[in-house]
């Protein structure tokens, strides 16, 4: 199975899980927007190695067989920061993490947050359209990238998490910003030629709105 085939299969399973995540008040608008979901998840997945993709696909398939929804678990774990009082009520229903996992997650997050800060300094207008970076910016209406990432990585198997860390360290060794690679792919899928173009057009659009 080549990289694109792996990504297609991953997104198909993820969408099925995401579409069925229970939500207070009924499905959120994003749960009925497969196109945006595909853009965001595909842009991220393209930055991963085939080894990591294959391992994560196996995680998803095993979760399906056992009746687990990894998307539901991901959002539930985010509540530790966004809705701590509610999280206390559900935390015992989540699968326990392998003892090695928390330390690996924090290693990854430390690197990724540095990348995100670099990106925000270079392309502030693009980045302002996304999530805030740090967990201290969380509230009941806003989930930071740090909290989102911690929740997502907590759904990975130990094997997948180790492979993903290898990917992250490879980018670091090559002096590449993995977050930039993902964001470049994202803006191109929205019709921009580059991050520079996207940043300038968003900046200009905001200026025009202010002048009206």
CORUR-V329370 format. One record per residue. RES is the residue in one small letter. PHI is phi in degrees with one decimal (* if undefined). PSI is psi in degrees with one decimal (none if undefined). NEAR is the number of other ideal C-beta (glycine too) atoms within 12 Angstrom. Layout:
# CORUR-V329370
res->(RES	RES)
phi->(PHI	PHI)
psi->(PSI	PSI)
near->(NEAR	NEAR)
This chain:
# CORUR-V329370
res->(x	x	x	x	x	x	x	x	x	x	x	x	x	x	x	x	x	x	x	x	x	x	x	x	x	x	x	x	x	x	x	x	x	x	x	x	x	x	x	x	x	x	x	x	x	x	x	x	x	x	x	x	x	x	x	x	x	x	x	x	x	x	x	x	x	x	x	x	x	x	x	x	x	x	x	x	x	x	x	x	x	x	x	x	x	x	x	x	x	x	x	x	x	x	x	x	x	x	x	x	x	x	x	x	x	x	x	x	x	x	x	x	x	x	x	x	x	x	x	x	x	x	x	x	x	x	x	x	x	x	x	x	x	x	x	x	x	x	x	x	x	x	x	x	x	x	x	x	x	x	x	x	x	x	x	x	x	x	x	x	x	x	x	x	x	x	x	x	x	x	x	x	x	x	x	x	x	x	x	x	x	x	x	x	x	x	x	x	x	x	x	x	x	x	x	x	x	x	x	x	x	x	x	x	x	x	x	x	x	x	x	x)
phi->(*	-82.8	-60.8	-64.7	-64.9	-60.0	-64.8	-58.6	-66.9	-61.4	-65.9	-61.5	-71.1	-60.2	-62.7	-59.4	-68.4	-61.6	-62.6	-105.3	-63.5	-67.3	-139.9	-60.4	88.7	98.4	-57.3	-73.9	-57.2	-65.5	-77.0	-119.2	-129.8	-63.9	-65.9	-64.3	-57.7	-61.6	-60.4	-68.1	-73.9	-68.4	-60.1	-68.8	-61.9	-64.0	-84.2	-89.6	-75.2	-62.2	-60.7	-68.0	-59.8	-63.9	-67.0	-68.1	-60.1	-62.6	-57.5	-63.2	-67.0	-67.7	-63.4	-58.3	-62.1	-94.0	80.5	-92.7	-112.5	-66.1	-69.6	-61.5	-64.5	-59.9	-69.0	-65.0	-69.2	-63.5	-65.1	-58.4	-103.1	-86.3	-139.0	-57.1	-67.7	-72.0	-61.7	-56.0	-75.9	-113.4	-58.9	-73.3	-91.0	-87.4	-61.3	-64.9	-85.5	-56.0	-55.4	-78.8	-66.7	-55.7	-65.7	-64.7	-60.3	-68.0	-62.3	-65.4	-60.5	-57.7	-69.4	-64.2	-64.5	-62.8	-62.1	-65.1	-66.3	-61.0	-65.1	-64.1	-72.5	-80.9	-131.3	-61.0	-74.9	-67.5	-67.9	-67.5	-80.8	-104.2	-75.0	-63.6	-80.9	-102.7	-62.7	-68.4	-92.7	-67.0	-151.2	-67.8	-107.9	-129.3	-115.7	-73.2	-61.9	-59.7	-67.3	-61.1	-63.8	-63.2	-65.8	-66.2	-63.9	-70.4	-92.3	-77.1	-70.0	-59.6	-62.2	-66.0	-63.8	-64.4	-67.4	-65.2	-61.4	-59.8	-60.3	-59.5	-67.2	-66.7	-59.4	-63.0	-63.9	-90.6	56.8	-112.5	-100.3	-61.9	-63.0	-67.1	-58.9	-65.9	-67.8	-59.7	-64.0	-62.9	-66.9	-66.2	-72.8	-97.4	100.1	-90.3	-81.9	-161.9	-65.3	-60.8	-64.5	-60.6	-63.6	-67.9	-69.6	-67.4	-60.3	-63.8	-62.7	-67.1	-64.3	-61.7	-65.3	-68.6	-81.8	-77.5)
psi->(125.6	177.9	-45.0	-36.2	-42.7	-45.3	-42.8	-44.5	-40.6	-47.5	-36.0	-44.9	-43.4	-42.8	-42.0	-42.4	-46.9	-42.3	-25.3	8.5	125.1	140.7	133.8	127.1	6.8	175.0	139.0	159.0	-38.3	-20.4	-6.3	28.0	74.6	-28.0	-48.5	-40.7	-45.7	-44.2	-48.1	-45.7	-37.4	-40.3	-40.6	-48.2	-32.8	-19.8	-8.8	156.8	159.9	-33.6	-46.0	-42.2	-44.9	-40.3	-41.2	-38.9	-39.9	-40.5	-47.2	-42.8	-40.1	-37.0	-44.2	-44.3	-33.7	3.7	17.0	145.0	105.3	-26.8	-41.4	-43.3	-39.1	-50.2	-31.5	-40.8	-29.2	-25.9	-16.5	-28.8	-38.3	-32.8	66.1	-36.2	-39.4	-34.3	-39.4	-32.9	-22.3	-11.3	-32.6	-12.3	-7.3	146.9	136.0	146.0	144.5	136.9	-24.3	-20.0	-47.1	-41.5	-40.1	-40.8	-44.7	-32.3	-44.7	-47.2	-40.3	-43.8	-46.7	-39.3	-35.5	-42.5	-43.0	-37.6	-39.8	-43.0	-43.0	-32.8	-34.8	-39.1	65.1	-36.1	-34.5	-47.4	-28.5	-15.1	-12.3	-157.1	152.1	160.1	-46.7	150.3	-26.6	-9.2	-0.1	148.7	-173.5	-14.6	-16.8	130.8	123.9	164.0	-39.6	-46.6	-40.7	-47.0	-41.6	-39.4	-44.0	-46.7	-25.4	-14.0	-8.1	147.5	164.2	-39.8	-46.7	-41.3	-41.4	-39.4	-39.7	-40.1	-39.0	-42.0	-48.2	-45.5	-30.9	-43.5	-42.9	-43.2	-31.5	7.3	40.6	148.7	107.0	-37.7	-36.3	-41.2	-43.2	-45.7	-36.5	-45.1	-39.3	-50.2	-31.1	-35.3	-15.2	8.9	2.4	151.6	-24.4	168.6	-36.7	-45.1	-44.6	-43.2	-43.3	-39.2	-39.1	-40.5	-46.7	-40.4	-41.1	-38.4	-43.5	-39.0	-37.4	-29.0	-13.6	none)
near->(14	11	21	15	16	28	31	21	26	39	32	24	30	37	28	23	30	34	23	20	26	19	18	12	8	10	15	18	11	21	23	17	17	19	15	20	29	24	24	29	36	31	28	34	37	31	31	34	26	22	21	36	34	27	28	38	34	25	35	37	23	21	28	22	11	13	13	24	26	38	34	29	33	32	35	32	36	36	30	27	31	29	24	19	13	17	23	14	14	20	20	10	15	25	25	13	23	19	9	17	27	20	18	30	32	21	24	36	33	22	29	39	32	24	32	32	23	22	31	28	18	22	32	21	26	33	29	19	23	27	27	26	31	25	26	14	19	27	15	15	11	22	30	27	33	35	35	35	38	37	33	34	39	37	36	39	30	23	23	36	34	27	29	40	34	22	34	36	22	21	26	21	12	12	11	20	28	37	38	31	27	35	38	30	27	33	32	20	23	23	12	23	15	21	31	19	20	31	28	20	23	25	21	15	18	18	13	11	10	9	8	7)
